[in-house]
Amino acid sequence: MGRQLVSAVVNHFKERGIRSMLVWVMEQNESGVGFYKRMGGKEYIRRTSEFGGSVVDDVAYGWKDLSVLCVE
C-alpha cells in the first residue's frame, strides 16, 4: 500500500511539473524510516514537533529528482 500511495503522489507531482519531493516521518517510526530509505530517500533535515501532546523527533527524507524514484 505504501508504494501505491507514493506512486500516486509522484505521478500527480510529475503531471504538474514538480520534480522533487520531501516527506516527514517520526524518527521513532522505524518501519516508516526504513520504508523511505528503501525507496531511496536521502535524509535532509531534522526537527521536533508536537504529536498527540508529546514532543517527537522528525526526519525529512527527500528526492531531488523524482524521475529516478521507481515506484511502479
N, C-alpha and C positions, 0 to 999 in steps of 0.2 A: 504494500500500500504506500509506503514511504517513497519508493522510486516513482510510482504512478503520480503521486502528488507533486514531487519535484519536477517530473517530466511535464506535467500540465502547466506549472508555473513558468518553467524555462521556455516552453513553446509560446506561451502568452507573451512573455517578455520579448522573445525573438521576433514575433509578429509585429511588435511595436517598436522595433529598433533598439531595444535595451540590450546591451551587450555584456553586462556584468551583474553580479548578484551577491548580496551579503545576508546571512541569516544569523540570528542569535539563538544560543542554546545554553541552558543552565549547565554549569561545569559539573555539577553532581549527577547529571543525566548521562551516565556512562554509555547507554545504548544510543542516545542521540548524538553525543560527541563522536562515537565510533562510526555511526552512520554517515555523518558529514565528512569525516576523514576518509572513509572508504569511497565516498563519492568524489574525492579529490579536492575537497575544500581545504584551503590554507587558513591557518589562524592569523587574524589581523589585529584585533584589539580585545581588551577585557574591560568589564565594568562591574559594578554592583548595582542591584536593583531590588525592589521590594516585590515579593510574590506571596500572596496569602498571609500578609502580616509579618513575614520573615524576610530578612536581608539575604540575598543569594548572590553568588558569583556567576557572571555570564561570560561566555566566549563568543566572539563573532568569527564565523567561517565564511570565506568568500571565494568567488571565482571571478577573475578579471576578464576572462573570455569564455562566455557560455558556449561557444561553438565547440570547445574541447570537452564539455561535460556530456558524457554519453549516458543517457537515461532511458533510452528506448527499450 
